[in-house]
């Protein structure tokens, strides 16, 4: 393997990380919102990244599990947690 080439596993990991950061950036831009705002962001992400809506929801679930997005008011609303961003990505999105 040449030095500039990456394995398919490394490429897949890099793409997942990039997609996760892109989705996080979309939620950060909005800041907080309702369930319908969330669905709109996931639909836009799905179209832009070329992933299924199911896969977009899996990425959202990862953001929830990592604490970057918090659900509020009985799961009808969400809020982006800027403090968790640095811990998670080691960069400001």
N, C-alpha and C positions, 0 to 999 in steps of 0.2 A: 504494500500500500504506500502510495506517495504521501509525503508530509502534508500536503494541502488537502488531501482527501479525508473525509470522515466516514466512519462506518455508518451503516443504515440506522443502527441503534442510536448512535450519537446524534445523527441528523433528526431522528424522531424526537429525542429528548429536547433538542434545541427548539424544534418547531412547537412542541407542547409548551415549553417555557415562554416562547414568544407569543403564542396564542393566549396563554394565561395572562400575560402582562397586557396584551391588547384589550382583553375583556375587562381587566381591572381598570385600565385607563378609561374605558367607556363608562364604567360605573363611577369612577372618580370625577369625571367631567360633570355628571349629573349630580353627584353628591349624596342625594337621598331621594326617595320616591315611593310610589305605590307599586302594587303588584303589576298593574298594567304598564307602568314605566319599565319595570324589570323585563316583562315579556317583549316590549318593544326593543329594548337594548339587545336581548338575546336573539331576536329575529334579525336585527341589523348585523350583529356579530356573525350569525350563521351565514348570511348572504355574503358578507365581506370576506370571511375566512374560508368559505366553501365547505363548511361542515354542516351536518344535519342538526336539526333543532334539538334532537336528543343529545347529541354530543355537546352542543352549546350549554344545555342544562347540566351536563356532567362537569363542564368547566366551572359553571356557576356554583355547583355543589362544592367543588374544591375551594373556591373563594370563601364560601360559608364556613367550611370546615377549618380553614386556616385563620379565620377570624377577620378577614379583610372586609367582609360584608356582614352586617348584623341585621337580623330580622327584628322588627319592632311591632308593637300593637297587634299581637295575635297573628303574626306572619303576614299581615296586610300591607306592611310597609318595610322598607329596608333603608340602611344607612351605610355609607362607605366609611371605613375606619382608617383615617390617614395615619394614625400612630402605628398601626400594624403593618403599613406598607414597607417601611424601612426594614423591619425585622424579617419580613417575608422575602423581599427581593434584593435587599441591600442597595437599592437605587430608588430615587424618587421618580415616580412615573409621571 
